[in-house]
Amino acid sequence: MNSLPYNLEASPHFLDFEFSSTGPKGEVRKIVRFTKMKIADASIEVYNIGFGDYNKLEDKIDDLIVTDNKDSDKVMASVAAAVMTFTDHRPETLVFAQGSTAVRTRYYNMVIAYHYKDIKSSFDVWGHYQGEWEVFKQNKAYTAILAKRK
């Protein structure tokens, strides 16, 4: 990633990461959370990555809010840093990513495609397209992404 990440604070088991986005909207607390998925007959663990703004009133992650703090590159670099740290501690797991909306999924596809040259040196990446998983290709509209540390 071209942008440096924010400083991350990790939970003891490296399932939750926290950082603060700083910009015109002030300081916004962000959470990246890895949640183990239940998959029948899976011989490998799969974790869903979710992230968004921390909603203090409801004590939850809001993955639908648009913060617009003018730091999306730095936020995505921070999410990438969380994935790197998570997979440092769980190299055999798959990380599943899907946006909470079609627009976000498209954005994640674009970010991965833009940085794919760097990503593919550390990860095997697959995209879900028309009901099938395939090796990630740039410029395809995937509905979900899977990644595994090399």
DSSP file (Angstrom, degrees, kcal/mol; ACC not computed):
  #  RESIDUE AA STRUCTURE BP1 BP2  ACC     N-H-->O    O-->H-N    N-H-->O    O-->H-N    TCO  KAPPA ALPHA  PHI   PSI    X-CA   Y-CA   Z-CA
    1    1 A M              0   0    0      0, 0.0    73,-0.0     0, 0.0    72,-0.0   0.000 360.0 360.0 360.0 145.4    0.0    0.0    0.0
    2    2 A N        +     0   0    0      2,-0.1     2,-0.3    71,-0.0    72,-0.1   0.774 360.0  67.7 -78.4 -26.7    1.2    3.5   -0.8
    3    3 A S  S    S-     0   0    0     70,-0.2     0, 0.0     1,-0.0     0, 0.0  -0.715  86.0-118.3 -97.6 144.5   -0.1    5.0    2.4
    4    4 A L        -     0   0    0     -2,-0.3    74,-0.2     1,-0.1    73,-0.2  -0.579  35.0-117.4 -76.9 142.8    1.2    4.3    5.9
    5    5 A P        -     0   0    0      0, 0.0    70,-0.1     0, 0.0     2,-0.1  -0.326  25.1-104.6 -75.7 161.6   -1.4    2.7    8.2
    6    6 A Y        -     0   0    0     68,-0.6     2,-0.3     1,-0.1    15,-0.1  -0.376  53.5 -81.7 -69.4 162.6   -2.6    4.3   11.4
    7    7 A N        -     0   0    0     13,-0.1     2,-0.3    -2,-0.1    13,-0.3  -0.568  52.5-146.7 -69.2 129.0   -1.3    2.8   14.6
    8    8 A L        -     0   0    0     -2,-0.3     2,-0.5    11,-0.1    11,-0.2  -0.776  11.3-155.5-101.5 142.2   -3.2   -0.4   15.4
    9    9 A E  E     -A   18   0A   0      9,-2.4     9,-2.4    -2,-0.3     2,-0.3  -0.983  19.9-157.0-111.3 125.5   -4.1   -1.7   18.8
   10   10 A A  E     -A   17   0A   0     -2,-0.5     7,-0.2     7,-0.2    72,-0.0  -0.775  14.8-120.8-105.4 146.7   -4.7   -5.5   18.8
   11   11 A S    >   -     0   0    0      5,-2.6     3,-1.9    -2,-0.3    -1,-0.0  -0.366  42.1 -97.0 -72.1 163.5   -6.7   -7.6   21.2
   12   12 A P  T 3  S+     0   0    0      0, 0.0    -1,-0.1     0, 0.0    -2,-0.0   0.804 126.0  40.8 -55.9 -32.4   -4.8  -10.4   22.9
   13   13 A H  T 3  S-     0   0    0      3,-0.0    76,-0.0     0, 0.0    -2,-0.0   0.311 111.3-118.7 -99.9   8.6   -6.0  -13.1   20.4
   14   14 A F  S <  S+     0   0    0     -3,-1.9    75,-0.1     2,-0.2     3,-0.1   0.829  82.4 117.2  59.8  35.4   -5.6  -10.8   17.4
   15   15 A L  S    S+     0   0    0      1,-0.2    19,-3.0    18,-0.1     2,-0.4   0.672  71.3  43.6-100.0 -23.9   -9.2  -11.0   16.5
   16   16 A D  E     - B   0  33A   0     17,-0.2    -5,-2.6    15,-0.0     2,-0.4  -0.973  63.1-175.6-125.1 137.7  -10.0   -7.3   17.0
   17   17 A F  E     -AB  10  32A   0     15,-2.7    15,-2.9    -2,-0.4     2,-0.4  -0.984   6.4-164.8-130.4 142.8   -7.9   -4.3   15.9
   18   18 A E  E     +AB   9  31A   0     -9,-2.4    -9,-2.4    -2,-0.4     2,-0.3  -0.971  15.2 155.9-130.3 142.9   -8.6   -0.7   16.7
   19   19 A F  E     - B   0  30A   0     11,-1.9    11,-3.4    -2,-0.4     2,-0.5  -0.965  35.2-116.0-153.8 167.6   -7.4    2.6   15.3
   20   20 A S  E     - B   0  29A   0    -13,-0.3     2,-0.4    -2,-0.3     9,-0.2  -0.945  17.2-146.7-114.5 126.4   -8.4    6.2   14.9
   21   21 A S  E     - B   0  28A   0      7,-3.1     7,-2.9    -2,-0.5     2,-0.4  -0.724  17.8-159.3 -84.3 135.4   -9.1    7.9   11.6
   22   22 A T  E     + B   0  27A   0     -2,-0.4     5,-0.2     5,-0.2    -2,-0.0  -0.976  35.3  98.5-124.1 129.9   -8.2   11.5   11.6
   23   23 A G  E >  S- B   0  26A   0      3,-1.4     3,-2.2    -2,-0.4    47,-0.1  -0.899  84.5 -36.8-175.3-157.6   -9.6   14.1    9.2
   24   24 A P  T 3  S+     0   0    0      0, 0.0    45,-0.1     0, 0.0     3,-0.1   0.751 129.9  55.9 -60.3 -25.2  -12.2   16.8    8.7
   25   25 A K  T 3  S-     0   0    0      1,-0.4     2,-0.2    43,-0.0    44,-0.1   0.361 114.0-121.1 -87.7   6.4  -14.7   14.9   10.7
   26   26 A G  E <   -B   23   0A   0     -3,-2.2    -3,-1.4    43,-0.1     2,-0.6  -0.603  59.9 -19.2  91.5-153.9  -12.3   14.7   13.7
   27   27 A E  E     -B   22   0A   0     -2,-0.2     2,-0.5    -5,-0.2    -5,-0.2  -0.841  64.2-170.3 -97.1 123.2  -11.1   11.6   15.2
   28   28 A V  E     -B   21   0A   0     -7,-2.9    -7,-3.1    -2,-0.6     2,-0.4  -0.960  19.7-131.0-120.2 123.6  -13.2    8.5   14.4
   29   29 A R  E     -B   20   0A   0     -2,-0.5    25,-2.6    -9,-0.2     2,-0.3  -0.578  26.8-167.3 -74.9 127.3  -12.7    5.2   16.2
   30   30 A K  E     -BC  19  53A   0    -11,-3.4   -11,-1.9    -2,-0.4     2,-0.4  -0.895   5.6-159.5-117.4 146.1  -12.5    2.3   13.7
   31   31 A I  E     -BC  18  52A   0     21,-2.6    21,-1.8    -2,-0.3     2,-0.5  -0.987   6.1-164.6-126.4 134.8  -12.6   -1.4   14.5
   32   32 A V  E     -BC  17  51A   0    -15,-2.9   -15,-2.7    -2,-0.4     2,-0.4  -0.987  19.1-173.4-113.3 126.0  -11.4   -4.3   12.4
   33   33 A R  E     -BC  16  50A   0     17,-3.4    17,-2.6    -2,-0.5     2,-0.5  -0.976  18.0-156.1-129.1 133.3  -12.9   -7.7   13.5
   34   34 A F  E     - C   0  49A   0    -19,-3.0     2,-0.5    -2,-0.4    15,-0.2  -0.936  16.7-172.6-106.0 122.8  -12.1  -11.2   12.4
   35   35 A T  E     - C   0  48A   0     13,-2.4    13,-3.1    -2,-0.5     2,-0.2  -0.968  25.7-120.0-121.7 126.4  -15.0  -13.7   13.1
   36   36 A K  E     - C   0  47A   0     -2,-0.5     2,-0.3    11,-0.2    11,-0.2  -0.428  29.5-140.3 -65.8 132.2  -14.7  -17.4   12.6
   37   37 A M        -     0   0    0      9,-3.1     2,-0.8    -2,-0.2     9,-0.4  -0.692   8.8-127.0 -94.4 146.7  -17.2  -18.7   10.1
   38   38 A K        +     0   0    0     -2,-0.3     2,-0.5     7,-0.1     7,-0.0  -0.844  36.6 170.8 -94.5 111.8  -19.1  -21.9   10.5
   39   39 A I    >   -     0   0    0     -2,-0.8     3,-1.4     3,-0.1     2,-0.0  -0.983  32.4-122.7-126.9 121.7  -18.6  -23.9    7.3
   40   40 A A  T 3  S+     0   0    0     -2,-0.5     3,-0.1     1,-0.3    -2,-0.0  -0.340  92.0   2.3 -62.9 138.7  -19.7  -27.5    7.1
   41   41 A D  T 3  S+     0   0    0      1,-0.2     2,-0.5     2,-0.1    -1,-0.3   0.727  88.3 158.1  59.1  25.7  -17.0  -30.0    6.2
   42   42 A A    <   -     0   0    0     -3,-1.4    -1,-0.2     1,-0.1    -3,-0.1  -0.688  29.4-169.3 -83.6 128.2  -14.3  -27.3    6.2
   43   43 A S  S    S+     0   0    0     -2,-0.5     2,-0.4    -3,-0.1    -1,-0.1   0.477  75.5  49.9 -91.5  -3.2  -10.8  -28.7    6.6
   44   44 A I  S    S-     0   0    0     49,-0.0     2,-0.2    -3,-0.0    49,-0.1  -0.980  90.4-109.8-134.1 146.3   -9.4  -25.1    7.1
   45   45 A E        -     0   0    0     -2,-0.4    49,-2.6    47,-0.1     2,-0.4  -0.540  29.4-161.3 -76.8 140.0  -10.6  -22.3    9.3
   46   46 A V  E     - d   0  94A   0     -9,-0.4    -9,-3.1    -2,-0.2     2,-0.4  -0.986   3.1-165.1-123.4 130.8  -12.2  -19.3    7.5
   47   47 A Y  E     -Cd  36  95A   0     47,-2.9    49,-3.2    -2,-0.4     2,-0.4  -0.959  14.0-138.2-118.5 133.0  -12.5  -15.9    9.2
   48   48 A N  E     -Cd  35  96A   0    -13,-3.1   -13,-2.4    -2,-0.4     2,-0.5  -0.716  16.5-144.1 -83.2 134.1  -14.7  -13.1    8.0
   49   49 A I  E     +C   34   0A   0     47,-2.6    49,-0.5    -2,-0.4     2,-0.4  -0.892  24.5 172.7 -99.9 129.4  -13.2   -9.7    8.2
   50   50 A G  E     +C   33   0A   0    -17,-2.6   -17,-3.4    -2,-0.5     2,-0.3  -0.975   0.6 169.9-130.1 147.1  -15.5   -6.9    9.1
   51   51 A F  E     +C   32   0A   0     -2,-0.4     2,-0.3   -19,-0.2   -19,-0.2  -0.996  11.9 118.4-154.9 158.1  -14.7   -3.3    9.8
   52   52 A G  E     -C   31   0A   0    -21,-1.8   -21,-2.6    -2,-0.3    11,-0.2  -0.976  60.9 -38.7 173.9-168.5  -16.3    0.1   10.3
   53   53 A D  E     -CE  30  62A   0      9,-1.6     9,-3.4    -2,-0.3     2,-0.5  -0.538  57.9-114.8 -78.4 143.6  -16.8    2.9   12.8
   54   54 A Y  E     - E   0  61A   0    -25,-2.6     2,-0.9     7,-0.2     7,-0.2  -0.702  22.1-150.8 -79.9 124.3  -17.4    2.1   16.4
   55   55 A N  E  >> - E   0  60A   0      5,-3.5     5,-1.5    -2,-0.5     4,-1.2  -0.848  10.6-171.3 -96.6 102.1  -20.9    3.0   17.5
   56   56 A K  T  45S+     0   0    0     -2,-0.9    -1,-0.2     1,-0.2     3,-0.1   0.867  80.5  56.6 -64.7 -38.4  -20.5    3.8   21.2
   57   57 A L  T  45S+     0   0    0      1,-0.2    -1,-0.2     2,-0.1    -2,-0.0   0.885 121.4  27.6 -62.5 -39.3  -24.2    4.2   21.8
   58   58 A E  T  45S-     0   0    0     -3,-0.2    -1,-0.2     2,-0.2    -2,-0.2   0.436 102.1-129.6-101.8  -1.5  -25.0    0.7   20.6
   59   59 A D  T  <5 +     0   0    0     -4,-1.2     2,-0.3     1,-0.2    -3,-0.2   0.939  69.9 106.3  50.6  54.7  -21.6   -0.8   21.4
   60   60 A K  E   <S-E   55   0A   0     -5,-1.5    -5,-3.5    -7,-0.1     2,-0.5  -0.954  76.9 -94.4-151.4 168.2  -21.2   -2.2   17.9
   61   61 A I  E     -E   54   0A   0     -2,-0.3     2,-0.8    -7,-0.2    -7,-0.2  -0.778  30.5-149.7 -87.7 128.8  -19.3   -1.8   14.6
   62   62 A D  E     +E   53   0A   0     -9,-3.4    -9,-1.6    -2,-0.5     3,-0.2  -0.869  21.1 172.5-100.3 104.5  -21.3    0.2   12.1
   63   63 A D  S    S+     0   0    0     -2,-0.8    37,-0.3   -11,-0.2    -1,-0.1   0.244  72.6  59.3 -98.1  14.1  -20.2   -1.1    8.7
   64   64 A L  S    S+     0   0    0    -11,-0.1    -1,-0.2    36,-0.1   -12,-0.0   0.591  78.8 103.4-110.2 -18.0  -22.8    1.0    6.8
   65   65 A I        -     0   0    0     -3,-0.2     2,-0.7   -12,-0.1   -12,-0.1  -0.339  62.5-142.9 -68.3 145.6  -21.8    4.5    7.8
   66   66 A V        -     0   0    0      1,-0.2    -1,-0.1     2,-0.1    -3,-0.0  -0.929  18.6-178.9-108.3 105.3  -19.9    6.7    5.4
   67   67 A T        -     0   0    0     -2,-0.7    -1,-0.2   -39,-0.0    -2,-0.0   0.894  10.5-164.7 -73.8 -41.2  -17.4    8.6    7.5
   68   68 A D        +     0   0    0      1,-0.1    -2,-0.1   -44,-0.0   -43,-0.0   0.936  28.3 154.4  53.3  52.9  -15.8   10.6    4.6
   69   69 A N        -     0   0    0    -45,-0.1    -1,-0.1   -46,-0.1   -43,-0.1   0.227  60.1-117.4 -94.3  13.4  -12.8   11.7    6.7
   70   70 A K  S    S+     0   0    0    -47,-0.1     3,-0.1     1,-0.1   -48,-0.0   0.774  93.5  96.2  59.2  31.3  -10.7   12.1    3.5
   71   71 A D     >  +     0   0    0      2,-0.1     4,-2.5     1,-0.1     3,-0.3  -0.042  32.5 134.0-136.9  32.7   -8.3    9.3    4.6
   72   72 A S  H  > S+     0   0    0      1,-0.2     4,-2.8     2,-0.2     5,-0.2   0.846  74.2  53.7 -59.9 -35.7   -9.6    6.2    2.8
   73   73 A D  H  > S+     0   0    0      2,-0.2     4,-2.1     1,-0.2    -1,-0.2   0.922 111.9  44.8 -63.1 -42.1   -6.1    5.2    1.6
   74   74 A K  H  > S+     0   0    0     -3,-0.3     4,-1.6     2,-0.2   -68,-0.6   0.870 113.1  51.1 -70.1 -36.9   -4.8    5.3    5.2
   75   75 A V  H  X S+     0   0    0     -4,-2.5     4,-2.2     2,-0.2    -2,-0.2   0.936 111.7  46.5 -64.4 -46.7   -7.8    3.5    6.5
   76   76 A M  H  X S+     0   0    0     -4,-2.8     4,-2.5     1,-0.2    -2,-0.2   0.869 110.1  53.6 -66.0 -34.9   -7.4    0.7    3.9
   77   77 A A  H  X S+     0   0    0     -4,-2.1     4,-2.0    -5,-0.2    -1,-0.2   0.854 109.0  50.5 -64.3 -33.8   -3.7    0.5    4.7
   78   78 A S  H  X S+     0   0    0     -4,-1.6     4,-1.9     2,-0.2    -2,-0.2   0.890 109.7  48.8 -70.7 -40.4   -4.7    0.0    8.3
   79   79 A V  H  X S+     0   0    0     -4,-2.2     4,-2.2     2,-0.2    -2,-0.2   0.917 111.4  50.7 -63.7 -43.0   -7.1   -2.7    7.4
   80   80 A A  H  X S+     0   0    0     -4,-2.5     4,-2.5     1,-0.2    -2,-0.2   0.897 108.2  52.3 -61.1 -40.3   -4.4   -4.4    5.3
   81   81 A A  H  X S+     0   0    0     -4,-2.0     4,-2.4     1,-0.2    -1,-0.2   0.874 108.0  51.7 -63.9 -36.7   -2.0   -4.1    8.3
   82   82 A A  H  X S+     0   0    0     -4,-1.9     4,-2.9     2,-0.2    -2,-0.2   0.906 109.2  49.9 -65.1 -41.1   -4.6   -5.8   10.5
   83   83 A V  H  X S+     0   0    0     -4,-2.2     4,-2.7     2,-0.2    -2,-0.2   0.918 110.7  50.3 -62.9 -43.3   -4.9   -8.7    7.9
   84   84 A M  H  X S+     0   0    0     -4,-2.5     4,-1.5     2,-0.2    -2,-0.2   0.938 114.1  43.7 -60.5 -47.0   -1.1   -9.0    7.8
   85   85 A T  H  X S+     0   0    0     -4,-2.4     4,-1.3     2,-0.2    -2,-0.2   0.924 113.4  51.3 -65.8 -44.3   -0.9   -9.2   11.6
   86   86 A F  H >X S+     0   0    0     -4,-2.9     4,-1.2     1,-0.2     3,-0.5   0.934 113.2  44.6 -57.2 -47.9   -3.9  -11.6   11.9
   87   87 A T  H 3< S+     0   0    0     -4,-2.7    -1,-0.2     1,-0.2    -2,-0.2   0.702 102.8  65.4 -75.9 -18.3   -2.4  -13.9    9.3
   88   88 A D  H 3< S+     0   0    0     -4,-1.5    -1,-0.2    -5,-0.2    -2,-0.2   0.885 112.6  36.0 -60.6 -37.9    1.0  -13.7   11.0
   89   89 A H  H << S+     0   0    0     -4,-1.3    -2,-0.2    -3,-0.5    -1,-0.2   0.630 132.1  29.4 -91.6 -17.0   -0.7  -15.4   13.9
   90   90 A R    ><  +     0   0    0     -4,-1.2     3,-1.6    -5,-0.2    -1,-0.2  -0.504  67.5 161.7-139.3  66.8   -3.0  -17.7   11.9
   91   91 A P  T 3  S+     0   0    0      0, 0.0    58,-0.3     0, 0.0    -4,-0.1   0.704  72.5  56.7 -66.7 -19.1   -1.1  -18.4    8.6
   92   92 A E  T 3  S+     0   0    0     56,-0.1     2,-0.2     2,-0.1   -47,-0.1   0.483  89.2  95.6 -91.2  -1.8   -3.2  -21.4    7.7
   93   93 A T    <   -     0   0    0     -3,-1.6    56,-0.6    -6,-0.1     2,-0.4  -0.487  69.6-128.7 -88.3 159.0   -6.6  -19.6    7.8
   94   94 A L  E     -dF  46 148A   0    -49,-2.6   -47,-2.9    -2,-0.2     2,-0.5  -0.839  15.5-143.3 -99.0 142.9   -8.5  -18.1    5.0
   95   95 A V  E     -dF  47 147A   0     52,-2.8    52,-1.8    -2,-0.4     2,-0.5  -0.950  13.0-157.4-109.0 124.3   -9.8  -14.5    5.3
   96   96 A F  E     -dF  48 146A   0    -49,-3.2   -47,-2.6    -2,-0.5     2,-0.4  -0.865  10.9-174.6-103.6 129.4  -13.2  -13.9    3.7
   97   97 A A  E     + F   0 145A   0     48,-2.9    48,-2.6    -2,-0.5     2,-0.3  -0.989  14.2 154.6-130.2 132.6  -14.1  -10.4    2.7
   98   98 A Q        -     0   0    0    -49,-0.5    46,-0.1    -2,-0.4     7,-0.1  -0.948  39.9-116.3-152.0 131.4  -17.4   -9.1    1.3
   99   99 A G        -     0   0    0     -2,-0.3     6,-0.1    44,-0.1   -49,-0.0  -0.258  19.7-123.4 -66.8 155.7  -18.7   -5.5    1.6
  100  100 A S  S    S+     0   0    0    -37,-0.3     2,-0.3     2,-0.0    -1,-0.1   0.634 100.3  27.3 -73.5 -13.0  -21.8   -4.8    3.5
  101  101 A T  S  > S-     0   0    0      1,-0.1     4,-2.3     0, 0.0     5,-0.2  -0.934  88.5-110.4-139.1 163.5  -23.2   -3.3    0.3
  102  102 A A  H  > S+     0   0    0     -2,-0.3     4,-2.3     1,-0.2     5,-0.2   0.862 118.9  55.9 -62.1 -35.8  -22.5   -3.9   -3.4
  103  103 A V  H  > S+     0   0    0      2,-0.2     4,-2.1     1,-0.2    -1,-0.2   0.906 108.9  46.2 -64.2 -42.1  -20.8   -0.5   -3.6
  104  104 A R  H  > S+     0   0    0      2,-0.2     4,-2.8     1,-0.2    -2,-0.2   0.902 110.4  52.7 -68.7 -40.2  -18.4   -1.4   -0.8
  105  105 A T  H  X S+     0   0    0     -4,-2.3     4,-2.3     1,-0.2    -2,-0.2   0.923 110.0  49.2 -60.5 -42.7  -17.7   -4.8   -2.4
  106  106 A R  H  X S+     0   0    0     -4,-2.3     4,-2.2     1,-0.2    -1,-0.2   0.909 110.3  51.2 -61.7 -42.1  -16.9   -3.1   -5.7
  107  107 A Y  H  X S+     0   0    0     -4,-2.1     4,-2.5     2,-0.2    -2,-0.2   0.920 109.2  49.8 -62.1 -44.2  -14.6   -0.7   -3.8
  108  108 A Y  H  X S+     0   0    0     -4,-2.8     4,-2.6     1,-0.2     5,-0.2   0.897 109.3  52.7 -62.7 -39.7  -12.7   -3.6   -2.1
  109  109 A N  H  X S+     0   0    0     -4,-2.3     4,-2.7    -5,-0.2    -1,-0.2   0.923 110.5  47.8 -57.8 -45.1  -12.3   -5.2   -5.5
  110  110 A M  H  X S+     0   0    0     -4,-2.2     4,-2.5     2,-0.2    -2,-0.2   0.904 111.7  48.9 -65.7 -41.9  -10.8   -2.0   -6.9
  111  111 A V  H  X S+     0   0    0     -4,-2.5     4,-1.8     2,-0.2    -2,-0.2   0.936 114.3  45.4 -63.8 -45.8   -8.4   -1.6   -3.9
  112  112 A I  H  < S+     0   0    0     -4,-2.6     4,-0.4     1,-0.2     7,-0.2   0.925 113.7  49.6 -63.7 -44.3   -7.2   -5.2   -4.2
  113  113 A A  H >< S+     0   0    0     -4,-2.7     3,-0.9    -5,-0.2     4,-0.3   0.909 110.1  50.9 -60.9 -42.5   -6.9   -4.9   -7.9
  114  114 A Y  H 3< S+     0   0    0     -4,-2.5     3,-0.2     1,-0.2    -1,-0.2   0.865 121.8  32.3 -63.3 -37.2   -4.9   -1.7   -7.6
  115  115 A H  T >X S+     0   0    0     -4,-1.8     4,-2.5    -5,-0.2     3,-0.8   0.226  85.4 114.0-103.6  12.5   -2.5   -3.2   -5.1
  116  116 A Y  H <>  +     0   0    0     -3,-0.9     4,-3.0    -4,-0.4     5,-0.2   0.842  68.4  61.3 -59.2 -37.2   -2.6   -6.8   -6.4
  117  117 A K  H 34 S+     0   0    0     -4,-0.3     4,-0.3    -3,-0.2    -1,-0.3   0.912 114.1  36.3 -55.8 -43.2    1.1   -6.8   -7.5
  118  118 A D  H X4 S+     0   0    0     -3,-0.8     3,-0.9     2,-0.2     4,-0.5   0.885 116.7  53.1 -75.8 -40.2    2.1   -6.3   -3.9
  119  119 A I  H >X S+     0   0    0     -4,-2.5     4,-2.2     1,-0.2     3,-1.8   0.905 101.2  59.1 -62.9 -43.6   -0.6   -8.4   -2.4
  120  120 A K  T 3< S+     0   0    0     -4,-3.0    -1,-0.2     1,-0.3    -2,-0.2   0.649  94.3  65.6 -68.2 -13.0    0.1  -11.5   -4.5
  121  121 A S  T <4 S+     0   0    0     -3,-0.9    -1,-0.3    -4,-0.3    -2,-0.2   0.751 118.5  23.6 -75.8 -21.9    3.7  -11.7   -3.1
  122  122 A S  T <4 S+     0   0    0     -3,-1.8    28,-2.9    -4,-0.5     2,-0.3   0.607 124.7  42.5-113.7 -19.6    2.3  -12.4    0.3
  123  123 A F  E  <  -G  149   0A   0     -4,-2.2     2,-0.5    26,-0.3    26,-0.2  -0.958  61.9-136.4-134.6 146.4   -1.2  -13.9   -0.3
  124  124 A D  E     -G  148   0A   0     24,-2.9    24,-2.3    -2,-0.3     2,-0.4  -0.883  37.2-163.6 -88.9 134.0   -3.0  -16.3   -2.6
  125  125 A V  E     -G  147   0A   0     -2,-0.5    11,-2.5    22,-0.2     2,-0.3  -0.973  13.7-175.3-129.8 136.7   -6.3  -14.5   -3.5
  126  126 A W  E     -GH 146 135A   0     20,-2.8    20,-2.5    -2,-0.4     2,-0.4  -0.936  10.9-149.7-126.4 150.9   -9.5  -15.8   -5.0
  127  127 A G  E     -GH 145 134A   0      7,-2.8     7,-2.2    -2,-0.3     2,-0.7  -0.930  16.5-128.0-119.5 147.2  -12.6  -14.1   -6.1
  128  128 A H  E     +GH 144 133A   0     16,-2.5    15,-2.9    -2,-0.4    16,-0.5  -0.847  37.4 169.5 -95.3 117.2  -16.2  -15.4   -6.1
  129  129 A Y  E >   - H   0 132A   0      3,-3.2     3,-1.5    -2,-0.7    13,-0.1  -0.984  62.0 -17.7-137.0 122.3  -17.7  -14.9   -9.6
  130  130 A Q  T 3  S-     0   0    0     -2,-0.4    -1,-0.1     1,-0.3     3,-0.1   0.887 128.7 -47.5  50.0  47.1  -21.0  -16.3  -10.9
  131  131 A G  T 3  S+     0   0    0      1,-0.2     2,-0.3    -3,-0.0    -1,-0.3   0.465 121.5  93.7  82.2   2.4  -21.2  -18.9   -8.2
  132  132 A E  E <   -H  129   0A   0     -3,-1.5    -3,-3.2    -5,-0.0     2,-0.4  -0.925  68.9-126.6-128.8 151.7  -17.6  -20.1   -8.5
  133  133 A W  E     +H  128   0A   0     -2,-0.3     2,-0.3    -5,-0.2    -5,-0.2  -0.817  36.3 168.1 -93.2 135.9  -14.3  -19.4   -6.8
  134  134 A E  E     -H  127   0A   0     -7,-2.2    -7,-2.8    -2,-0.4     3,-0.1  -0.958  45.8 -79.4-141.6 160.2  -11.4  -18.5   -9.1
  135  135 A V  E     -H  126   0A   0     -2,-0.3    -9,-0.3    -9,-0.2   -11,-0.0  -0.400  67.0 -93.2 -58.5 134.6   -7.9  -17.1   -8.9
  136  136 A F        -     0   0    0    -11,-2.5     2,-0.4    10,-0.2    -1,-0.1  -0.218  46.3-173.1 -56.8 133.5   -8.3  -13.3   -8.5
  137  137 A K    >   -     0   0    0     -3,-0.1     3,-0.8     3,-0.0   -24,-0.1  -0.988  26.6-112.6-127.0 139.6   -8.1  -11.4  -11.8
  138  138 A Q  T 3  S+     0   0    0     -2,-0.4     3,-0.1     1,-0.2   -28,-0.1  -0.343  96.7  28.6 -67.9 152.4   -8.0   -7.7  -12.0
  139  139 A N  T 3  S+     0   0    0      1,-0.3     2,-0.4   -30,-0.2    -1,-0.2   0.771  89.5 121.8  67.9  29.9  -11.0   -5.9  -13.6
  140  140 A K    <   -     0   0    0     -3,-0.8     2,-1.3   -31,-0.1    -1,-0.3  -0.941  65.7-125.3-118.0 147.0  -13.6   -8.5  -12.6
  141  141 A A        -     0   0    0     -2,-0.4     2,-0.2    -3,-0.1   -35,-0.1  -0.682  35.8-174.4 -92.6  85.6  -16.6   -7.8  -10.4
  142  142 A Y        -     0   0    0     -2,-1.3   -13,-0.2   -37,-0.1   -33,-0.2  -0.531  24.5-151.8 -80.8 146.6  -16.3  -10.4   -7.6
  143  143 A T  S    S+     0   0    0    -15,-2.9     2,-0.3     1,-0.2   -44,-0.1   0.611  81.3   4.6 -91.2 -13.8  -19.0  -10.7   -5.0
  144  144 A A  E     - G   0 128A   0    -16,-0.5   -16,-2.5   -46,-0.1     2,-0.4  -0.973  66.8-139.5-161.5 161.8  -16.5  -11.9   -2.3
  145  145 A I  E     -FG  97 127A   0    -48,-2.6   -48,-2.9    -2,-0.3     2,-0.4  -0.973   7.7-165.2-129.5 141.6  -12.8  -12.4   -1.9
  146  146 A L  E     -FG  96 126A   0    -20,-2.5   -20,-2.8    -2,-0.4     2,-0.3  -0.976  11.1-176.9-121.8 142.3  -10.8  -15.1   -0.1
  147  147 A A  E     -FG  95 125A   0    -52,-1.8   -52,-2.8    -2,-0.4     2,-0.4  -0.998   8.2-172.4-140.4 145.2   -7.1  -14.7    0.8
  148  148 A K  E     -FG  94 124A   0    -24,-2.3   -24,-2.9    -2,-0.3   -54,-0.1  -1.000  31.6-111.6-137.2 135.1   -4.6  -17.0    2.3
  149  149 A R  E       G   0 123A   0    -56,-0.6   -26,-0.3    -2,-0.4   -27,-0.1  -0.389 360.0 360.0 -63.9 137.0   -1.1  -16.2    3.5
  150  150 A K              0   0    0    -28,-2.9    -1,-0.2    -2,-0.1   -27,-0.1   0.453 360.0 360.0 -77.1 360.0    1.6  -17.8    1.4
